[in-house]
């Protein structure tokens, strides 16, 4: 059997970043997944590094929006009826966490991670020789009507307090930045401090390659094989059993499958999401990601084409795909930008791991010696991967963390 200092389970952007940061600090580390780095949840996102984030997604407050979702007419959300009883406790907790005072509290608690997100990615991209995937043009949130744009005053106030740069644009300002967006846009916010990635899978693989260059080992294995053996944690891999004193669970939506048998049961929810790439039509171009805020989808220019990402779907993680949201949002998307034919035959489906308070869990597993948790990053896995890696590595090596990790601890669910 092989011995190592730490095993990181899960080779998504979070787990790969943690493994890389631990290797940079001189630890012998193995990164273990059943698939290749970046090939699960981390593959499907809008490629946005949201250093500008102020408020997390919130439970709808307007009856009209809730009614549209309930009647399955909303492009921004879908659900499987059979899943609602399972999701109900999480949804009630999410609604409670969406009260205005709670959203402000979450914004302040998450700010230390977001404000370092771009810089931590830039550092790893430079080390990995992958800066060609980085784009620093910000992103646009566009609005088709007056009321939603007028309701951003609280967000602008907090952005000013946090020192987040942004510009409010009228139709002419939008056209100056993105001339191929149609005139349906009346207002927009250009969040200027945002960076974005043109190929998220390639970036995760580049970080994994850098990890390997530092002596890290990438192995194929099933995280569910974890067990205690001779005072250590043991994982069965394709290369044989692997032992370590410390194990990091960076398994995203698959974490409960491994943690529940260990007696660790945290209230993780699942928000499924889809994406599909399209060729632009009529020689149209897009420079930066664009969120159609009132409809609930994002257009992001990628190496594979224009990636259209849907809103959320409440369904069992492993339930069959039901990409109905594309039918609801495609007319609006094509009204905004000249989308041509799809690149792939079928949309991609993934699951976002979400806690109702919109914070990840980062830190020790309560009552389980040598187990560390790093999951539940919701819509921000790509954004927060490297900064989570740094924070986790500092905690595991006894270095003073760059911020207080207590707000992200699993202990908050016992209170």
DRENPAFI-715920 format. One record per residue (C-alpha): x negated, y, z negated. Coordinates in Angstrom, 1 decimal. Example, Ala and Ser with C-alpha at 12.3 -4.5 7.8 and 13.67 -1.06 7.14 Angstrom:
2
[lofi [-12.3,-4.5,-7.8]]
[lofi [-13.7,-1.1,-7.1]]
//
This chain:
415
[lofi [0.0,0.0,0.0]]
[lofi [-1.1,3.6,0.5]]
[lofi [-1.2,6.3,-2.2]]
[lofi [-0.8,10.0,-1.6]]
[lofi [-0.2,13.1,-3.7]]
[lofi [3.3,13.9,-2.4]]
[lofi [5.8,12.5,0.0]]
[lofi [8.2,14.9,1.8]]
[lofi [11.4,13.2,2.9]]
[lofi [13.0,14.9,5.9]]
[lofi [11.0,16.3,8.9]]
[lofi [13.4,19.2,9.7]]
[lofi [12.1,22.8,9.6]]
[lofi [12.4,22.9,5.8]]
[lofi [10.6,19.6,5.1]]
[lofi [7.9,20.2,7.7]]
[lofi [7.2,23.6,6.3]]
[lofi [6.9,22.2,2.8]]
[lofi [4.5,19.5,3.9]]
[lofi [2.4,22.0,5.8]]
[lofi [2.2,24.4,2.8]]
[lofi [1.3,21.5,0.5]]
[lofi [-1.4,20.4,2.9]]
[lofi [-2.8,23.9,3.1]]
[lofi [-3.3,23.8,-0.6]]
[lofi [-5.4,20.6,-0.4]]
[lofi [-2.8,17.9,-1.3]]
[lofi [-2.7,14.5,0.5]]
[lofi [0.8,14.6,1.9]]
[lofi [3.0,12.2,4.0]]
[lofi [6.0,13.6,5.9]]
[lofi [8.6,10.8,6.4]]
[lofi [11.7,10.7,8.6]]
[lofi [13.6,8.2,10.6]]
[lofi [13.3,10.4,13.6]]
[lofi [10.7,12.8,15.0]]
[lofi [10.1,16.3,13.5]]
[lofi [12.9,18.7,14.2]]
[lofi [15.2,16.2,15.9]]
[lofi [18.2,16.3,13.5]]
[lofi [19.9,19.4,12.1]]
[lofi [17.0,21.7,12.8]]
[lofi [17.4,21.2,16.6]]
[lofi [20.7,23.0,16.8]]
[lofi [20.7,26.7,15.8]]
[lofi [20.7,30.1,17.4]]
[lofi [17.0,30.5,16.9]]
[lofi [17.4,33.5,14.7]]
[lofi [15.0,34.4,11.8]]
[lofi [17.4,36.5,9.8]]
[lofi [15.2,38.7,7.7]]
[lofi [18.0,41.2,7.9]]
[lofi [20.7,39.1,6.2]]
[lofi [22.8,41.1,3.7]]
[lofi [26.0,39.1,3.1]]
[lofi [26.5,35.4,3.5]]
[lofi [29.5,34.1,5.4]]
[lofi [32.7,34.6,3.4]]
[lofi [36.1,32.9,3.1]]
[lofi [38.6,34.7,5.3]]
[lofi [40.5,37.4,3.4]]
[lofi [43.1,38.2,6.0]]
[lofi [46.3,36.1,6.3]]
[lofi [46.3,36.4,10.1]]
[lofi [42.8,34.8,10.2]]
[lofi [43.8,32.0,7.9]]
[lofi [47.0,31.3,9.9]]
[lofi [45.0,31.2,13.1]]
[lofi [42.6,28.7,11.6]]
[lofi [45.4,26.6,10.1]]
[lofi [47.1,26.4,13.5]]
[lofi [43.9,25.4,15.2]]
[lofi [43.8,28.4,17.4]]
[lofi [40.7,30.1,15.9]]
[lofi [37.5,29.9,18.0]]
[lofi [35.4,30.5,14.9]]
[lofi [36.6,27.5,12.9]]
[lofi [38.1,24.0,13.3]]
[lofi [38.9,21.2,11.0]]
[lofi [39.9,17.5,10.8]]
[lofi [43.1,17.2,8.8]]
[lofi [41.9,13.9,7.2]]
[lofi [38.8,15.7,5.8]]
[lofi [40.7,18.5,4.0]]
[lofi [41.4,16.6,0.8]]
[lofi [37.7,15.9,0.4]]
[lofi [36.7,19.5,1.3]]
[lofi [39.4,21.2,-0.8]]
[lofi [37.3,21.6,-4.0]]
[lofi [34.4,23.0,-2.0]]
[lofi [36.6,25.4,-0.2]]
[lofi [38.1,26.7,-3.5]]
[lofi [34.6,27.2,-4.8]]
[lofi [33.6,29.0,-1.6]]
[lofi [36.6,31.2,-1.9]]
[lofi [35.6,32.2,-5.4]]
[lofi [32.1,32.9,-4.3]]
[lofi [33.5,35.2,-1.6]]
[lofi [34.8,37.8,-4.0]]
[lofi [33.1,41.2,-3.3]]
[lofi [31.2,41.2,-6.5]]
[lofi [29.9,37.7,-5.9]]
[lofi [28.8,38.5,-2.4]]
[lofi [26.8,41.4,-3.7]]
[lofi [25.2,39.2,-6.3]]
[lofi [24.3,36.6,-3.7]]
[lofi [22.8,39.3,-1.5]]
[lofi [20.5,40.4,-4.3]]
[lofi [19.6,36.8,-5.3]]
[lofi [18.7,35.8,-1.8]]
[lofi [16.9,38.9,-0.8]]
[lofi [13.4,37.8,-2.0]]
[lofi [13.6,34.8,0.5]]
[lofi [15.0,36.8,3.4]]
[lofi [12.6,39.7,3.1]]
[lofi [9.6,37.4,3.6]]
[lofi [11.2,35.1,6.2]]
[lofi [9.8,36.7,9.3]]
[lofi [6.3,37.2,7.8]]
[lofi [6.1,33.6,6.7]]
[lofi [7.1,32.3,10.1]]
[lofi [4.6,34.6,11.8]]
[lofi [1.8,33.2,9.6]]
[lofi [2.6,29.6,10.4]]
[lofi [3.2,30.3,14.1]]
[lofi [-0.2,31.9,14.4]]
[lofi [-1.9,28.9,12.6]]
[lofi [0.0,26.4,14.8]]
[lofi [-0.8,28.2,18.0]]
[lofi [2.9,28.7,18.7]]
[lofi [3.4,32.5,18.8]]
[lofi [4.6,32.2,22.4]]
[lofi [8.0,31.1,21.0]]
[lofi [8.4,34.2,18.9]]
[lofi [10.5,37.2,20.0]]
[lofi [10.7,40.4,18.0]]
[lofi [13.5,42.3,19.6]]
[lofi [16.1,42.1,16.8]]
[lofi [19.6,40.8,17.5]]
[lofi [22.9,42.4,18.3]]
[lofi [26.2,42.0,16.5]]
[lofi [28.9,43.3,18.9]]
[lofi [32.4,44.4,18.1]]
[lofi [35.3,44.6,20.5]]
[lofi [37.6,46.9,18.4]]
[lofi [37.4,49.7,15.8]]
[lofi [38.6,48.1,12.6]]
[lofi [35.9,45.4,12.1]]
[lofi [33.2,47.8,12.9]]
[lofi [34.6,50.4,10.5]]
[lofi [34.6,47.8,7.7]]
[lofi [30.8,47.5,7.7]]
[lofi [30.3,50.4,5.3]]
[lofi [29.4,48.2,2.3]]
[lofi [27.0,46.1,4.4]]
[lofi [25.3,49.3,5.7]]
[lofi [25.0,50.6,2.1]]
[lofi [23.2,47.5,0.9]]
[lofi [21.0,47.4,4.0]]
[lofi [19.9,50.9,3.2]]
[lofi [19.2,49.9,-0.4]]
[lofi [17.2,46.9,0.7]]
[lofi [15.3,48.9,3.4]]
[lofi [16.6,46.8,6.3]]
[lofi [16.3,48.7,9.6]]
[lofi [19.4,48.8,11.8]]
[lofi [20.9,51.1,14.5]]
[lofi [24.6,51.6,15.1]]
[lofi [25.3,51.6,18.8]]
[lofi [28.2,52.8,21.0]]
[lofi [29.0,51.2,24.4]]
[lofi [26.3,53.2,26.1]]
[lofi [23.7,52.2,23.5]]
[lofi [24.6,48.5,24.0]]
[lofi [24.2,48.8,27.8]]
[lofi [20.8,50.4,27.3]]
[lofi [19.6,47.3,25.4]]
[lofi [21.5,44.6,27.2]]
[lofi [22.8,45.9,30.5]]
[lofi [24.4,42.6,31.4]]
[lofi [26.9,42.6,28.5]]
[lofi [30.3,43.6,29.7]]
[lofi [32.3,46.7,28.8]]
[lofi [34.5,44.7,26.4]]
[lofi [32.0,45.8,23.7]]
[lofi [32.9,49.0,22.0]]
[lofi [30.4,49.0,19.1]]
[lofi [27.4,47.1,18.0]]
[lofi [24.8,46.9,15.3]]
[lofi [21.2,46.3,16.4]]
[lofi [19.5,44.6,13.5]]
[lofi [16.0,45.6,14.4]]
[lofi [14.0,43.6,11.9]]
[lofi [15.2,40.2,13.1]]
[lofi [12.9,37.9,15.0]]
[lofi [14.0,34.9,17.1]]
[lofi [12.7,31.7,18.5]]
[lofi [13.0,30.5,22.1]]
[lofi [12.7,26.8,21.3]]
[lofi [13.4,25.8,17.7]]
[lofi [12.5,22.1,18.3]]
[lofi [9.1,23.1,19.7]]
[lofi [8.4,25.3,16.7]]
[lofi [9.1,22.5,14.2]]
[lofi [6.9,20.1,16.2]]
[lofi [4.1,22.7,16.3]]
[lofi [4.3,23.0,12.5]]
[lofi [4.1,19.2,12.3]]
[lofi [1.1,19.1,14.6]]
[lofi [-0.6,21.8,12.4]]
[lofi [0.2,19.7,9.3]]
[lofi [-1.4,16.6,11.0]]
[lofi [-4.5,18.7,11.9]]
[lofi [-4.9,19.4,8.2]]
[lofi [-4.9,15.7,7.4]]
[lofi [-1.2,15.2,6.8]]
[lofi [0.4,12.0,7.9]]
[lofi [3.7,11.8,9.8]]
[lofi [5.5,8.5,9.3]]
[lofi [8.7,6.8,10.3]]
[lofi [10.8,5.5,7.4]]
[lofi [14.2,5.5,5.8]]
[lofi [14.5,7.8,2.8]]
[lofi [17.2,5.5,1.3]]
[lofi [14.4,3.0,0.5]]
[lofi [13.1,5.2,-2.3]]
[lofi [12.6,3.3,-5.6]]
[lofi [10.3,3.2,-8.6]]
[lofi [7.3,0.9,-8.5]]
[lofi [4.6,0.7,-11.1]]
[lofi [5.3,4.2,-12.4]]
[lofi [5.3,5.8,-8.9]]
[lofi [7.9,6.6,-6.3]]
[lofi [7.8,4.2,-3.4]]
[lofi [9.0,4.6,0.2]]
[lofi [9.1,1.9,2.8]]
[lofi [7.7,3.1,6.1]]
[lofi [6.9,1.6,9.5]]
[lofi [3.2,1.6,8.4]]
[lofi [4.0,-0.1,5.1]]
[lofi [4.9,1.0,1.6]]
[lofi [3.8,4.4,0.4]]
[lofi [3.5,5.6,-3.2]]
[lofi [3.3,9.0,-4.8]]
[lofi [4.0,10.7,-8.1]]
[lofi [6.0,13.5,-6.4]]
[lofi [8.7,13.2,-3.8]]
[lofi [10.4,16.2,-2.1]]
[lofi [14.0,15.7,-0.9]]
[lofi [14.3,17.9,2.2]]
[lofi [17.0,15.9,3.8]]
[lofi [19.6,18.6,4.7]]
[lofi [23.1,17.0,5.1]]
[lofi [21.7,13.5,4.5]]
[lofi [20.5,14.3,1.0]]
[lofi [23.5,12.9,-0.9]]
[lofi [22.9,9.5,0.7]]
[lofi [19.6,9.3,-1.1]]
[lofi [20.2,11.4,-4.2]]
[lofi [23.5,9.8,-5.3]]
[lofi [21.9,6.4,-6.1]]
[lofi [19.4,8.3,-8.3]]
[lofi [22.2,9.8,-10.3]]
[lofi [21.8,13.3,-8.7]]
[lofi [25.2,14.5,-7.5]]
[lofi [25.4,18.2,-6.5]]
[lofi [28.4,19.8,-4.8]]
[lofi [27.1,19.9,-1.2]]
[lofi [29.5,20.8,1.6]]
[lofi [29.2,20.2,5.3]]
[lofi [29.9,22.7,8.1]]
[lofi [29.5,21.0,11.4]]
[lofi [28.5,23.0,14.5]]
[lofi [28.0,22.6,18.2]]
[lofi [25.8,24.2,20.8]]
[lofi [25.5,23.9,24.6]]
[lofi [23.2,25.5,27.1]]
[lofi [24.4,27.4,30.2]]
[lofi [22.7,28.8,33.2]]
[lofi [23.3,32.5,33.6]]
[lofi [25.3,33.5,36.6]]
[lofi [24.9,36.4,39.0]]
[lofi [21.2,36.9,37.9]]
[lofi [22.4,38.1,34.5]]
[lofi [19.7,38.3,31.8]]
[lofi [19.8,38.4,28.0]]
[lofi [16.8,39.7,26.0]]
[lofi [17.9,38.8,22.4]]
[lofi [20.6,36.8,20.6]]
[lofi [24.1,38.3,20.5]]
[lofi [26.8,37.6,18.0]]
[lofi [30.3,38.2,19.1]]
[lofi [31.4,39.1,15.6]]
[lofi [35.2,39.1,16.1]]
[lofi [35.3,35.8,18.0]]
[lofi [32.7,33.8,16.1]]
[lofi [30.0,32.5,18.4]]
[lofi [26.5,33.4,19.3]]
[lofi [24.7,33.6,22.7]]
[lofi [20.9,33.1,22.4]]
[lofi [18.4,33.1,25.3]]
[lofi [16.3,29.8,25.0]]
[lofi [13.9,28.0,27.2]]
[lofi [16.6,25.6,28.1]]
[lofi [19.1,28.3,29.1]]
[lofi [21.6,30.5,27.3]]
[lofi [22.5,28.6,24.1]]
[lofi [26.1,29.1,23.0]]
[lofi [26.6,28.1,19.4]]
[lofi [30.0,27.6,17.9]]
[lofi [31.4,28.6,14.5]]
[lofi [32.1,26.0,11.9]]
[lofi [34.0,22.7,11.8]]
[lofi [35.1,21.0,8.6]]
[lofi [34.8,17.3,9.2]]
[lofi [33.0,14.3,7.9]]
[lofi [29.4,14.4,8.7]]
[lofi [29.5,11.2,10.8]]
[lofi [32.9,11.6,12.3]]
[lofi [33.2,11.6,16.1]]
[lofi [32.5,14.9,17.9]]
[lofi [35.5,17.1,18.6]]
[lofi [34.1,20.2,20.4]]
[lofi [37.5,21.9,20.7]]
[lofi [36.1,25.2,19.8]]
[lofi [34.4,25.5,23.2]]
[lofi [37.9,25.6,24.9]]
[lofi [38.9,28.4,22.6]]
[lofi [35.9,30.6,22.9]]
[lofi [34.7,30.1,26.5]]
[lofi [37.1,32.7,27.9]]
[lofi [35.8,35.3,25.5]]
[lofi [32.2,34.3,26.0]]
[lofi [32.5,34.5,29.8]]
[lofi [34.3,37.8,29.4]]
[lofi [31.2,39.1,27.5]]
[lofi [28.4,37.6,29.6]]
[lofi [28.1,35.9,33.0]]
[lofi [27.7,32.3,31.9]]
[lofi [27.3,29.8,34.8]]
[lofi [27.3,26.0,34.7]]
[lofi [26.4,24.0,31.6]]
[lofi [22.9,22.5,31.5]]
[lofi [23.9,19.3,29.6]]
[lofi [26.7,17.0,30.2]]
[lofi [27.9,17.1,26.6]]
[lofi [27.5,19.6,23.7]]
[lofi [25.1,18.9,20.8]]
[lofi [26.6,18.4,17.4]]
[lofi [24.9,18.9,14.0]]
[lofi [25.8,19.4,10.3]]
[lofi [24.9,22.3,8.2]]
[lofi [24.3,21.5,4.5]]
[lofi [26.0,24.2,2.5]]
[lofi [26.6,24.9,-1.2]]
[lofi [29.6,27.1,-1.9]]
[lofi [27.5,29.9,-3.4]]
[lofi [25.5,30.2,-0.2]]
[lofi [22.2,29.5,-2.0]]
[lofi [19.9,26.5,-1.3]]
[lofi [18.6,24.3,-4.1]]
[lofi [14.9,24.7,-4.4]]
[lofi [13.1,23.2,-7.4]]
[lofi [12.9,20.1,-9.7]]
[lofi [15.6,17.5,-9.8]]
[lofi [17.1,17.6,-13.3]]
[lofi [16.5,14.5,-15.2]]
[lofi [14.5,12.8,-12.5]]
[lofi [10.7,13.1,-13.0]]
[lofi [8.7,13.7,-9.9]]
[lofi [11.6,14.5,-7.7]]
[lofi [11.9,17.9,-6.1]]
[lofi [14.8,19.3,-4.1]]
[lofi [14.9,21.6,-1.1]]
[lofi [18.1,21.4,0.8]]
[lofi [21.4,23.2,1.3]]
[lofi [20.1,26.1,3.4]]
[lofi [23.4,26.3,5.3]]
[lofi [23.2,28.7,8.3]]
[lofi [19.6,29.7,7.5]]
[lofi [17.5,26.5,7.7]]
[lofi [15.3,27.9,10.5]]
[lofi [15.1,31.3,8.8]]
[lofi [14.1,30.0,5.4]]
[lofi [12.0,27.0,6.2]]
[lofi [8.5,28.5,5.9]]
[lofi [9.4,30.7,2.9]]
[lofi [10.9,27.7,1.2]]
[lofi [7.7,25.8,2.0]]
[lofi [5.6,28.4,0.3]]
[lofi [7.8,28.7,-2.8]]
[lofi [8.0,24.9,-3.2]]
[lofi [4.2,24.5,-2.8]]
[lofi [3.6,27.2,-5.4]]
[lofi [5.9,25.5,-7.8]]
[lofi [4.5,22.0,-7.3]]
[lofi [0.8,23.1,-7.6]]
[lofi [1.3,25.3,-10.6]]
[lofi [0.7,28.5,-8.8]]
[lofi [2.7,31.6,-9.9]]
[lofi [5.7,31.7,-7.5]]
[lofi [6.0,34.8,-5.3]]
[lofi [9.6,35.2,-6.7]]
[lofi [11.7,33.8,-9.5]]
[lofi [12.9,30.4,-8.4]]
[lofi [15.5,30.1,-11.2]]
[lofi [18.5,31.4,-9.0]]
[lofi [17.9,28.5,-6.6]]
[lofi [17.7,25.7,-9.3]]
[lofi [20.1,22.8,-9.4]]
[lofi [20.7,23.6,-13.0]]
[lofi [23.1,26.3,-12.0]]
[lofi [25.8,23.7,-11.2]]
[lofi [25.8,22.5,-14.8]]
[lofi [26.8,25.9,-16.1]]
//
